[in-house]
């Protein structure tokens, strides 16, 4: 696929539309997305696969989630797009675990968020003088909401 310089700029400026859910696009964004998808058949197919994964998360239930996820993986694999094939590896390796989401609909998003905060803190705090300060900062970062709630309760009594 080779794009003209103008089309390349247009794609670069509007690439965020490809990641957005179709049902959350405005009419103007839908037109822009249509233009982007007209650049490549592969891009259109991958966008459709992404949208069908969103539908799988929303419409599957405990009884059909595993079967529907396998079908989705097979449809995506049938496209024979090397990048997509590479992206499917975690889905193949963790199919059962991913489909188990529909049993209780819990995710590890909160844990991942805390891990991200700690990793960011590690990068920011590389030269802290001692470990206690570092551990206290992690505690404060990861429990920020708790301390904000505590302060607001205390401020009610002091004002």
C-alpha positions, 0 to 999 in steps of 0.5 A: 500500500502506498499513499500519496503524501496528502493521504499519509498526512490525513491518516496520521492526523486521524489515526485515533479514529481507528481506535475509537468504538464505531458507536461512539463516533460523531457523523463527522468522525464517521465520514473521516473514518470511512475515508481512512478505511478506503485507503486499504482493504487490510485496514478495513478488515482489521477495523472490523475484527477490532469492532467484533472483539468489542461486540464479543466482550459486550454480548457474550455470556458465561455459556457462549464466551469460549466458543465465540472467542475461538470463532473470533480468533479463527476469523482474525487468523483467516485474514493472514495479516502478519501483524494481526497473527502476532497480536493474536498470540496472547488470545490463543495462549490465554483463551480460557482465562479471557473467556472466564471474564464473563463468569464474574466480570472482574478484571485486574485493571486496578492491580495493573494501574497500581503496578503502573504507578509504582513503575512510574514512581521507580523511574521518578525516584531513582536517587532517593536517599533511603528505602523508607522514603521510597516505600512511603511514597509508594504507599501514598501514591497507591492509597491517594483516594483513602488519604483524600477521603480522610482529609475531607472527613477531618476538615469537616470537624476542624472548620 
